[in-house]
Each structure stands twice: as structure tokens, then as C-alpha cells.
Amino acid sequence: MKRVYQPTVAYQAKIQIRPTDEKVYSFVKSELKKTGNKINQEFQMKDGIDLYVASGHGIFGICKKFKRVFRGEVKTTFSLTTLDVQAGKKVNRLTALLRCKKPEEDITKPL
């Protein structure tokens, strides 16, 4: 049976780190602290880490820095969560996937 990881607290953005890398994890945590974001919940998956963040503010900046520092791959998606009836707006959540380079790939090659 597949285990489902469901956050128990409210969140507006999710950062996925694939595969698990301590350097990337500490980098993301320090960048979130700089932007004033709070990590509501963390899940250790078999292929990486999921961080549920209270606010989506500053996530794109973290993605740009990750790309520049680690030369990794970044994918961002929005998912429709609900419709705010009073304001008449759609409520979306941001998911950012930070994929690290594999060790056999040479990072000295120019982009």
C-alpha cells in the first residue's frame, strides 16, 4: 500500500529537493530564513525531502540562487487549490522542484 504524506498544517508553497542532499537542504533553509519564511512541515521521502512553507514569497528567488550556485534543474508549477467565493479569485499553491545534478555529470562544463 502506498503511503500518503499529507500536511496537517496550512501551507502556500512546497519545495521538493530531489535527491536528498544536505548542502542543498541547508542552503534552502538558510535562504528561507533570510526571506522570513517559515517551514511548517517537513517530510523525508525515499527519493528526497518535501518542505511545506507558510508563504510563497521569495521562492522564485531561492530557485534562481539554487540554479546559479548548484547548477541544478528547477521546475515550478501552480496547482489550483480552491476558489475564494467572497473575493471571486482562484487560490493557487506553488510547487518548486529543485533537482540536483548527478555526481557523474561534470559541473565544470559551461552552461
N, CA, C and O atoms as a GROMACS GRO file, in nm:
protein
  444
    1MET      N    1   0.084  -0.118   0.000
    1MET     CA    2   0.000   0.000   0.000
    1MET      C    3   0.089   0.125   0.000
    1MET      O    4   0.186   0.132   0.075
    2LYS      N    5   0.055   0.220  -0.083
    2LYS     CA    6   0.133   0.342  -0.096
    2LYS      C    7   0.106   0.433   0.023
    2LYS      O    8  -0.009   0.457   0.060
    3ARG      N    9   0.213   0.485   0.081
    3ARG     CA   10   0.200   0.574   0.195
    3ARG      C   11   0.180   0.716   0.145
    3ARG      O   12   0.257   0.763   0.061
    4VAL      N   13   0.079   0.784   0.194
    4VAL     CA   14   0.047   0.919   0.151
    4VAL      C   15   0.091   1.015   0.261
    4VAL      O   16   0.053   1.000   0.377
    5TYR      N   17   0.170   1.115   0.222
    5TYR     CA   18   0.215   1.216   0.317
    5TYR      C   19   0.125   1.338   0.300
    5TYR      O   20   0.128   1.405   0.197
    6GLN      N   21   0.046   1.364   0.400
    6GLN     CA   22  -0.049   1.473   0.394
    6GLN      C   23  -0.012   1.577   0.500
    6GLN      O   24  -0.002   1.543   0.618
    7PRO      N   25   0.009   1.701   0.461
    7PRO     CA   26   0.042   1.802   0.562
    7PRO      C   27  -0.076   1.827   0.654
    7PRO      O   28  -0.192   1.824   0.611
    8THR      N   29  -0.046   1.851   0.781
    8THR     CA   30  -0.152   1.873   0.879
    8THR      C   31  -0.170   2.021   0.910
    8THR      O   32  -0.260   2.058   0.986
    9VAL      N   33  -0.087   2.106   0.852
    9VAL     CA   34  -0.098   2.249   0.874
    9VAL      C   35  -0.114   2.320   0.739
    9VAL      O   36  -0.088   2.262   0.633
   10ALA      N   37  -0.157   2.446   0.746
   10ALA     CA   38  -0.176   2.523   0.624
   10ALA      C   39  -0.041   2.559   0.562
   10ALA      O   40   0.056   2.585   0.633
   11TYR      N   41  -0.036   2.560   0.430
   11TYR     CA   42   0.086   2.598   0.358
   11TYR      C   43   0.047   2.663   0.226
   11TYR      O   44  -0.062   2.640   0.174
   12GLN      N   45   0.138   2.744   0.172
   12GLN     CA   46   0.112   2.809   0.043
   12GLN      C   47   0.210   2.767  -0.064
   12GLN      O   48   0.186   2.790  -0.182
   13ALA      N   49   0.320   2.706  -0.024
   13ALA     CA   50   0.419   2.662  -0.122
   13ALA      C   51   0.486   2.535  -0.072
   13ALA      O   52   0.497   2.510   0.048
   14LYS      N   53   0.531   2.454  -0.170
   14LYS     CA   54   0.601   2.331  -0.138
   14LYS      C   55   0.732   2.331  -0.216
   14LYS      O   56   0.734   2.356  -0.336
   15ILE      N   57   0.842   2.301  -0.144
   15ILE     CA   58   0.973   2.290  -0.208
   15ILE      C   59   1.014   2.144  -0.199
   15ILE      O   60   1.020   2.086  -0.091
   16GLN      N   61   1.043   2.085  -0.315
   16GLN     CA   62   1.086   1.946  -0.321
   16GLN      C   63   1.233   1.943  -0.358
   16GLN      O   64   1.273   2.001  -0.459
   17ILE      N   65   1.314   1.874  -0.277
   17ILE     CA   66   1.457   1.859  -0.304
   17ILE      C   67   1.480   1.715  -0.345
   17ILE      O   68   1.456   1.623  -0.266
   18ARG      N   69   1.526   1.694  -0.466
   18ARG     CA   70   1.550   1.560  -0.519
   18ARG      C   71   1.690   1.551  -0.576
   18ARG      O   72   1.727   1.644  -0.648
   19PRO      N   73   1.769   1.452  -0.554
   19PRO     CA   74   1.765   1.360  -0.441
   19PRO      C   75   1.810   1.431  -0.314
   19PRO      O   76   1.850   1.547  -0.319
   20THR      N   77   1.802   1.364  -0.200
   20THR     CA   78   1.837   1.425  -0.072
   20THR      C   79   1.984   1.466  -0.073
   20THR      O   80   2.073   1.385  -0.100
   21ASP      N   81   2.009   1.594  -0.044
   21ASP     CA   82   2.145   1.646  -0.038
   21ASP      C   83   2.150   1.745   0.078
   21ASP      O   84   2.074   1.842   0.082
   22GLU      N   85   2.240   1.722   0.173
   22GLU     CA   86   2.249   1.806   0.292
   22GLU      C   87   2.290   1.949   0.259
   22GLU      O   88   2.243   2.043   0.324
   23LYS      N   89   2.377   1.968   0.161
   23LYS     CA   90   2.420   2.103   0.124
   23LYS      C   91   2.303   2.184   0.070
   23LYS      O   92   2.284   2.299   0.108
   24VAL      N   93   2.225   2.123  -0.017
   24VAL     CA   94   2.109   2.192  -0.075
   24VAL      C   95   2.005   2.219   0.033
   24VAL      O   96   1.945   2.326   0.037
   25TYR      N   97   1.984   2.121   0.121
   25TYR     CA   98   1.887   2.135   0.229
   25TYR      C   99   1.923   2.252   0.320
   25TYR      O  100   1.837   2.334   0.353
   26SER      N  101   2.049   2.262   0.361
   26SER     CA  102   2.091   2.371   0.448
   26SER      C  103   2.086   2.505   0.374
   26SER      O  104   2.055   2.608   0.434
   27PHE      N  105   2.117   2.504   0.244
   27PHE     CA  106   2.108   2.625   0.162
   27PHE      C  107   1.965   2.676   0.158
   27PHE      O  108   1.941   2.795   0.177
   28VAL      N  109   1.869   2.587   0.132
   28VAL     CA  110   1.728   2.626   0.122
   28VAL      C  111   1.678   2.678   0.257
   28VAL      O  112   1.606   2.778   0.262
   29LYS      N  113   1.715   2.610   0.365
   29LYS     CA  114   1.671   2.655   0.498
   29LYS      C  115   1.725   2.792   0.532
   29LYS      O  116   1.653   2.875   0.588
   30SER      N  117   1.852   2.818   0.499
   30SER     CA  118   1.909   2.950   0.529
   30SER      C  119   1.844   3.058   0.442
   30SER      O  120   1.820   3.169   0.489
   31GLU      N  121   1.816   3.027   0.315
   31GLU     CA  122   1.752   3.125   0.228
   31GLU      C  123   1.609   3.154   0.273
   31GLU      O  124   1.563   3.268   0.265
   32LEU      N  125   1.539   3.052   0.320
   32LEU     CA  126   1.404   3.074   0.372
   32LEU      C  127   1.408   3.162   0.496
   32LEU      O  128   1.320   3.246   0.516
   33LYS      N  129   1.509   3.142   0.579
   33LYS     CA  130   1.522   3.225   0.699
   33LYS      C  131   1.550   3.370   0.662
   33LYS      O  132   1.499   3.462   0.727
   34LYS      N  133   1.631   3.392   0.557
   34LYS     CA  134   1.662   3.528   0.512
   34LYS      C  135   1.537   3.600   0.463
   34LYS      O  136   1.519   3.719   0.488
   35THR      N  137   1.449   3.526   0.392
   35THR     CA  138   1.328   3.589   0.338
   35THR      C  139   1.217   3.599   0.442
   35THR      O  140   1.114   3.661   0.417
   36GLY      N  141   1.237   3.540   0.559
   36GLY     CA  142   1.136   3.547   0.664
   36GLY      C  143   1.028   3.441   0.652
   36GLY      O  144   0.926   3.449   0.720
   37ASN      N  145   1.049   3.342   0.567
   37ASN     CA  146   0.953   3.233   0.552
   37ASN      C  147   0.971   3.131   0.663
   37ASN      O  148   1.080   3.114   0.717
   38LYS      N  149   0.863   3.064   0.694
   38LYS     CA  150   0.865   2.962   0.799
   38LYS      C  151   0.832   2.827   0.737
   38LYS      O  152   0.738   2.816   0.658
   39ILE      N  153   0.909   2.725   0.772
   39ILE     CA  154   0.880   2.589   0.728
   39ILE      C  155   0.777   2.531   0.823
   39ILE      O  156   0.805   2.512   0.941
   40ASN      N  157   0.659   2.503   0.771
   40ASN     CA  158   0.554   2.448   0.855
   40ASN      C  159   0.571   2.300   0.882
   40ASN      O  160   0.545   2.252   0.993
   41GLN      N  161   0.616   2.226   0.781
   41GLN     CA  162   0.628   2.082   0.797
   41GLN      C  163   0.731   2.028   0.698
   41GLN      O  164   0.749   2.083   0.589
   42GLU      N  165   0.797   1.920   0.738
   42GLU     CA  166   0.896   1.854   0.652
   42GLU      C  167   0.861   1.706   0.643
   42GLU      O  168   0.820   1.644   0.741
   43PHE      N  169   0.879   1.650   0.524
   43PHE     CA  170   0.861   1.506   0.504
   43PHE      C  171   0.986   1.450   0.439
   43PHE      O  172   1.033   1.503   0.338
   44GLN      N  173   1.040   1.344   0.495
   44GLN     CA  174   1.153   1.273   0.436
   44GLN      C  175   1.095   1.163   0.349
   44GLN      O  176   1.039   1.066   0.399
   45MET      N  177   1.109   1.179   0.217
   45MET     CA  178   1.061   1.079   0.123
   45MET      C  179   1.176   0.986   0.089
   45MET      O  180   1.291   1.014   0.126
   46LYS      N  181   1.148   0.877   0.019
   46LYS     CA  182   1.256   0.785  -0.015
   46LYS      C  183   1.349   0.843  -0.122
   46LYS      O  184   1.464   0.801  -0.133
   47ASP      N  185   1.300   0.938  -0.200
   47ASP     CA  186   1.383   0.997  -0.305
   47ASP      C  187   1.419   1.143  -0.279
   47ASP      O  188   1.480   1.206  -0.366
   48GLY      N  189   1.383   1.198  -0.164
   48GLY     CA  190   1.417   1.337  -0.135
   48GLY      C  191   1.342   1.392  -0.016
   48GLY      O  192   1.292   1.317   0.068
   49ILE      N  193   1.336   1.524  -0.009
   49ILE     CA  194   1.272   1.594   0.102
   49ILE      C  195   1.166   1.688   0.048
   49ILE      O  196   1.187   1.754  -0.054
   50ASP      N  197   1.052   1.694   0.116
   50ASP     CA  198   0.947   1.791   0.085
   50ASP      C  199   0.937   1.890   0.201
   50ASP      O  200   0.924   1.850   0.317
   51LEU      N  201   0.943   2.019   0.168
   51LEU     CA  202   0.929   2.124   0.268
   51LEU      C  203   0.801   2.201   0.239
   51LEU      O  204   0.782   2.251   0.128
   52TYR      N  205   0.713   2.211   0.337
   52TYR     CA  206   0.590   2.287   0.322
   52TYR      C  207   0.611   2.422   0.388
   52TYR      O  208   0.637   2.430   0.508
   53VAL      N  209   0.598   2.530   0.308
   53VAL     CA  210   0.634   2.664   0.351
   53VAL      C  211   0.508   2.747   0.371
   53VAL      O  212   0.411   2.732   0.296
   54ALA      N  213   0.510   2.834   0.472
   54ALA     CA  214   0.393   2.913   0.507
   54ALA      C  215   0.356   3.014   0.399
   54ALA      O  216   0.237   3.042   0.379
   55SER      N  217   0.454   3.069   0.330
   55SER     CA  218   0.428   3.172   0.230
   55SER      C  219   0.506   3.144   0.102
   55SER      O  220   0.615   3.087   0.107
   56GLY      N  221   0.450   3.183  -0.010
   56GLY     CA  222   0.518   3.164  -0.137
   56GLY      C  223   0.615   3.276  -0.170
   56GLY      O  224   0.680   3.275  -0.274
   57HIS      N  225   0.625   3.374  -0.080
   57HIS     CA  226   0.710   3.491  -0.103
   57HIS      C  227   0.857   3.451  -0.104
   57HIS      O  228   0.904   3.388  -0.009
   58GLY      N  229   0.928   3.485  -0.209
   58GLY     CA  230   1.071   3.461  -0.217
   58GLY      C  231   1.112   3.326  -0.273
   58GLY      O  232   1.231   3.298  -0.281
   59ILE      N  233   1.018   3.242  -0.312
   59ILE     CA  234   1.050   3.108  -0.360
   59ILE      C  235   1.122   3.115  -0.495
   59ILE      O  236   1.216   3.040  -0.520
   60PHE      N  237   1.078   3.205  -0.583
   60PHE     CA  238   1.142   3.217  -0.714
   60PHE      C  239   1.286   3.267  -0.700
   60PHE      O  240   1.373   3.226  -0.778
   61GLY      N  241   1.312   3.353  -0.603
   61GLY     CA  242   1.448   3.399  -0.578
   61GLY      C  243   1.538   3.285  -0.531
   61GLY      O  244   1.654   3.276  -0.571
   62ILE      N  245   1.484   3.199  -0.446
   62ILE     CA  246   1.559   3.083  -0.398
   62ILE      C  247   1.590   2.990  -0.515
   62ILE      O  248   1.700   2.934  -0.523
   63CYS      N  249   1.494   2.973  -0.605
   63CYS     CA  250   1.515   2.887  -0.723
   63CYS      C  251   1.627   2.942  -0.811
   63CYS      O  252   1.710   2.865  -0.860
   64LYS      N  253   1.629   3.073  -0.832
   64LYS     CA  254   1.734   3.134  -0.915
   64LYS      C  255   1.871   3.115  -0.851
   64LYS      O  256   1.968   3.082  -0.920
   65LYS      N  257   1.880   3.136  -0.720
   65LYS     CA  258   2.008   3.119  -0.650
   65LYS      C  259   2.053   2.974  -0.654
   65LYS      O  260   2.171   2.945  -0.672
   66PHE      N  261   1.958   2.881  -0.638
   66PHE     CA  262   1.992   2.739  -0.644
   66PHE      C  263   2.051   2.704  -0.780
   66PHE      O  264   2.150   2.632  -0.789
   67LYS      N  265   1.988   2.755  -0.885
   67LYS     CA  266   2.034   2.727  -1.021
   67LYS      C  267   2.176   2.780  -1.043
   67LYS      O  268   2.258   2.715  -1.107
   68ARG      N  269   2.203   2.899  -0.990
   68ARG     CA  270   2.332   2.961  -1.009
   68ARG      C  271   2.441   2.893  -0.924
   68ARG      O  272   2.552   2.872  -0.973
   69VAL      N  273   2.409   2.857  -0.801
   69VAL     CA  274   2.509   2.801  -0.710
   69VAL      C  275   2.535   2.653  -0.738
   69VAL      O  276   2.650   2.610  -0.746
   70PHE      N  277   2.428   2.573  -0.752
   70PHE     CA  278   2.442   2.428  -0.765
   70PHE      C  279   2.432   2.378  -0.909
   70PHE      O  280   2.456   2.260  -0.936
   71ARG      N  281   2.395   2.467  -1.001
   71ARG     CA  282   2.374   2.430  -1.142
   71ARG      C  283   2.279   2.313  -1.156
   71ARG      O  284   2.301   2.221  -1.236
   72GLY      N  285   2.173   2.318  -1.078
   72GLY     CA  286   2.073   2.212  -1.083
   72GLY      C  287   1.956   2.250  -1.171
   72GLY      O  288   1.956   2.356  -1.234
   73GLU      N  289   1.859   2.163  -1.175
   73GLU     CA  290   1.739   2.184  -1.257
   73GLU      C  291   1.625   2.230  -1.166
   73GLU      O  292   1.608   2.179  -1.055
   74VAL      N  293   1.548   2.327  -1.213
   74VAL     CA  294   1.437   2.381  -1.135
   74VAL      C  295   1.309   2.371  -1.218
   74VAL      O  296   1.307   2.409  -1.335
   75LYS      N  297   1.204   2.320  -1.156
   75LYS     CA  298   1.072   2.319  -1.220
   75LYS      C  299   0.973   2.377  -1.120
   75LYS      O  300   0.972   2.339  -1.003
   76THR      N  301   0.890   2.469  -1.168
   76THR     CA  302   0.788   2.528  -1.083
   76THR      C  303   0.651   2.506  -1.146
   76THR      O  304   0.634   2.517  -1.268
   77THR      N  305   0.555   2.473  -1.062
   77THR     CA  306   0.418   2.454  -1.109
   77THR      C  307   0.322   2.516  -1.009
   77THR      O  308   0.353   2.532  -0.890
   78PHE      N  309   0.207   2.551  -1.059
   78PHE     CA  310   0.099   2.601  -0.974
   78PHE      C  311  -0.015   2.501  -0.981
   78PHE      O  312  -0.044   2.447  -1.087
   79SER      N  313  -0.079   2.477  -0.868
   79SER     CA  314  -0.195   2.389  -0.867
   79SER      C  315  -0.312   2.466  -0.806
   79SER      O  316  -0.299   2.532  -0.704
   80LEU      N  317  -0.426   2.454  -0.870
   80LEU     CA  318  -0.546   2.521  -0.823
   80LEU      C  319  -0.596   2.450  -0.698
   80LEU      O  320  -0.624   2.330  -0.701
   81THR      N  321  -0.606   2.523  -0.589
   81THR     CA  322  -0.647   2.465  -0.462
   81THR      C  323  -0.796   2.484  -0.438
   81THR      O  324  -0.868   2.389  -0.410
   82THR      N  325  -0.841   2.607  -0.450
   82THR     CA  326  -0.982   2.637  -0.424
   82THR      C  327  -1.019   2.769  -0.490
   82THR      O  328  -0.934   2.838  -0.546
   83LEU      N  329  -1.143   2.801  -0.484
   83LEU     CA  330  -1.193   2.929  -0.531
   83LEU      C  331  -1.241   3.010  -0.412
   83LEU      O  332  -1.319   2.961  -0.330
   84ASP      N  333  -1.193   3.134  -0.401
   84ASP     CA  334  -1.238   3.223  -0.295
   84ASP      C  335  -1.368   3.288  -0.341
   84ASP      O  336  -1.367   3.375  -0.428
   85VAL      N  337  -1.477   3.247  -0.283
   85VAL     CA  338  -1.609   3.292  -0.327
   85VAL      C  339  -1.628   3.440  -0.298
   85VAL      O  340  -1.684   3.512  -0.381
   86GLN      N  341  -1.583   3.487  -0.182
   86GLN     CA  342  -1.604   3.627  -0.146
   86GLN      C  343  -1.526   3.722  -0.236
   86GLN      O  344  -1.579   3.824  -0.280
   87ALA      N  345  -1.401   3.688  -0.264
   87ALA     CA  346  -1.319   3.776  -0.347
   87ALA      C  347  -1.334   3.744  -0.496
   87ALA      O  348  -1.299   3.826  -0.581
   88GLY      N  349  -1.385   3.626  -0.529
   88GLY     CA  350  -1.402   3.587  -0.667
   88GLY      C  351  -1.270   3.554  -0.736
   88GLY      O  352  -1.256   3.573  -0.856
   89LYS      N  353  -1.173   3.504  -0.657
   89LYS     CA  354  -1.042   3.475  -0.713
   89LYS      C  355  -1.008   3.327  -0.696
   89LYS      O  356  -1.062   3.258  -0.610
   90LYS      N  357  -0.916   3.280  -0.781
   90LYS     CA  358  -0.866   3.144  -0.769
   90LYS      C  359  -0.749   3.144  -0.671
   90LYS      O  360  -0.667   3.236  -0.671
   91VAL      N  361  -0.742   3.041  -0.588
   91VAL     CA  362  -0.633   3.028  -0.492
   91VAL      C  363  -0.542   2.915  -0.540
   91VAL      O  364  -0.586   2.800  -0.552
   92ASN      N  365  -0.415   2.948  -0.567
   92ASN     CA  366  -0.319   2.852  -0.618
   92ASN      C  367  -0.210   2.827  -0.516
   92ASN      O  368  -0.183   2.910  -0.429
   93ARG      N  369  -0.147   2.710  -0.526
   93ARG     CA  370  -0.030   2.677  -0.446
   93ARG      C  371   0.087   2.654  -0.539
   93ARG      O  372   0.072   2.597  -0.648
   94LEU      N  373   0.204   2.698  -0.496
   94LEU     CA  374   0.326   2.686  -0.574
   94LEU      C  375   0.402   2.562  -0.531
   94LEU      O  376   0.417   2.536  -0.412
   95THR      N  377   0.451   2.486  -0.628
   95THR     CA  378   0.540   2.373  -0.602
   95THR      C  379   0.668   2.397  -0.680
   95THR      O  380   0.665   2.417  -0.802
   96ALA      N  381   0.782   2.395  -0.609
   96ALA     CA  382   0.912   2.415  -0.672
   96ALA      C  383   0.994   2.288  -0.653
   96ALA      O  384   1.017   2.244  -0.540
   97LEU      N  385   1.038   2.229  -0.763
   97LEU     CA  386   1.122   2.110  -0.760
   97LEU      C  387   1.266   2.152  -0.785
   97LEU      O  388   1.297   2.210  -0.889
   98LEU      N  389   1.354   2.122  -0.689
   98LEU     CA  390   1.496   2.150  -0.703
   98LEU      C  391   1.567   2.017  -0.721
   98LEU      O  392   1.582   1.940  -0.627
   99ARG      N  393   1.611   1.991  -0.843
   99ARG     CA  394   1.674   1.863  -0.874
   99ARG      C  395   1.825   1.885  -0.887
   99ARG      O  396   1.871   1.967  -0.967
  100CYS      N  397   1.900   1.811  -0.806
  100CYS     CA  398   2.046   1.823  -0.805
  100CYS      C  399   2.106   1.746  -0.921
  100CYS      O  400   2.048   1.648  -0.969
  101LYS      N  401   2.222   1.791  -0.964
  101LYS     CA  402   2.294   1.719  -1.069
  101LYS      C  403   2.343   1.586  -1.015
  101LYS      O  404   2.375   1.574  -0.897
  102LYS      N  405   2.349   1.488  -1.101
  102LYS     CA  406   2.401   1.358  -1.062
  102LYS      C  407   2.553   1.369  -1.050
  102LYS      O  408   2.614   1.450  -1.121
  103PRO      N  409   2.615   1.290  -0.963
  103PRO     CA  410   2.760   1.301  -0.943
  103PRO      C  411   2.842   1.276  -1.069
  103PRO      O  412   2.950   1.333  -1.084
  104GLU      N  413   2.792   1.190  -1.160
  104GLU     CA  414   2.872   1.161  -1.279
  104GLU      C  415   2.869   1.275  -1.380
  104GLU      O  416   2.951   1.278  -1.472
  105GLU      N  417   2.775   1.369  -1.366
  105GLU     CA  418   2.770   1.481  -1.457
  105GLU      C  419   2.879   1.582  -1.418
  105GLU      O  420   2.896   1.613  -1.300
  106ASP      N  421   2.951   1.632  -1.515
  106ASP     CA  422   3.060   1.724  -1.490
  106ASP      C  423   3.004   1.865  -1.477
  106ASP      O  424   2.941   1.916  -1.570
  107ILE      N  425   3.026   1.928  -1.361
  107ILE     CA  426   2.972   2.064  -1.342
  107ILE      C  427   3.068   2.171  -1.393
  107ILE      O  428   3.037   2.290  -1.386
  108THR      N  429   3.184   2.131  -1.446
  108THR     CA  430   3.277   2.229  -1.500
  108THR      C  431   3.242   2.270  -1.642
  108THR      O  432   3.299   2.365  -1.695
  109LYS      N  433   3.148   2.199  -1.704
  109LYS     CA  434   3.107   2.237  -1.839
  109LYS      C  435   3.029   2.368  -1.834
  109LYS      O  436   2.950   2.389  -1.743
  110PRO      N  437   3.052   2.456  -1.930
  110PRO     CA  438   2.976   2.582  -1.932
  110PRO      C  439   2.829   2.555  -1.966
  110PRO      O  440   2.795   2.460  -2.036
  111LEU      N  441   2.744   2.644  -1.914
  111LEU     CA  442   2.600   2.628  -1.939
  111LEU      C  443   2.563   2.662  -2.080
  111LEU      O  444   2.446   2.654  -2.116
   0.00000   0.00000   0.00000
